[in-house]
């Protein structure tokens, strides 16, 4: 297997609200797609939003479940100020602030928000090395 993640698919309860959060609230570039699915280009990978029930059915598992899913999504930026700005933007768009941005034990700066469907996002600045491709 080649080491890459091509697409992250998030199960959503309200497609319209979730698309609005990611497209208008966070400013992600939406690609043309079927109304039942939304794709966003992420500089080397894609983010996909798919109905919760339909995604569970596709995977062959029950759609019921809540609480901590055991993973977070992370978005790394180039400065502490960018961390603050992105978390503020997410909250203004309807995200729930879970952990305000702050200096963290590993020497960086990060905070967490929860999107309208409960997915956890960390926004981080790592002063030790860059994670991911450079913005184009």
N, C-alpha and C positions, 0 to 999 in steps of 0.2 A: 504494500500500500504506500502511495506517495503521501508525505505529510502535509495535508492541507484540509481545511474545512471549506467546502464550496458554498454551502448554504445552511443557514440556521432558520428553522421553521418554528414559529411560535403559534400555539393554539390560542385563539381569541374567542371571546364570547359575543362581542359586538363588532363586526367587521368595520362598519362605518366609523364608529368611534375610535377604533384602533388605527385605522388608516389616517384619520384626522390627526391623532396624536403623533404618529411617526412622520407623516408627510408635512403637515402644517406646523405642528408643535415643535418637532425636532429638526425639521428641514431636510429629511432624507429624500433623495431623488427617487420618485416612484417610476417604475417601468410600466409600459402598457401591458395589461393582463386582463384575464377574465374577472368579472365582478365578484366571484366567489373566492378569489385568491388575490393577494397583493404582493408584488415583488419590489424590493428596493435595492439599488446598487450600492455596495459598500467598499469600493476601492479594492477589488480582488476577491470578493465573495458577495453573496446576496443574503438579504434578510427576507423571509417570506412570512406572511400572515395568512393563516388558514383557519377556518371555523373549528372550534374545539371539538364538537361532536363528530364532524367529518374527518378530522385528523385522527381522532381516537379510533374511529371505524376503520380507516385506512390501515392503521397499525395493528388492528385486531385486539384492542384493549378497551376497558371501560373508560368513559369520559369523566366519571366522578373522581374527585380528588382535590385536595387543597392543601394549603400550608407550604412549608419549605420543600421545594422540588429537588434540592440537593445540588444545584448549580447556579451560577450567576453568569451574566454576560458582562464583558468588560470593554470599555472604550477608553483607550489611552490617548492623552493629549500632551502637548509640548510644554505646558506651564501650569502652575497652581492657579493662576488667574483663569485659564481656560477651563479647569475643573469647576471652579466656582460658577463661571458663566454658563456652562452646559447644564449643571445641576439646577441652577436658577431657571434656565429655559425649560427644562423638563417639568419642573414643578409648576411653572406658569402655564404649561400646556396640559396639566392635569395629573402629573405624576405625584406620587406620595413620597415625601422625603423620609427616608429610613435612618440615614446616618449623615449628618452634615459633614461637608468636606473638612478634613483635618490632617495634620501630620500623622503618619502611621508607623508602626513598629519596624517595618522593613526599610525605612528611610525615605519613603515617598510621601505623596499627598493624595488622599482619595475620599470619596463619599459614595453613598448608595441611594438610589431611588427605585421605586416600584412602579412599573407601567400600569395602565388601567386594568390589565388582566392579571396583575400580580407577579409578573416576571421581574426578577431582580437585576438591576444594572449597576455596575460599579463604574464610576468615572475616576480615572487615575492619572497622575503624573509620576513617572518613574525617572528620577534624575540620574540613575546609574546607567541605563541603556534604553534605546528606543525599542518598542515592541510593535511589530507590524510594518507594513509598507509605508513609505513616506507619501503624504498627500500629493496628488498629481496637479 
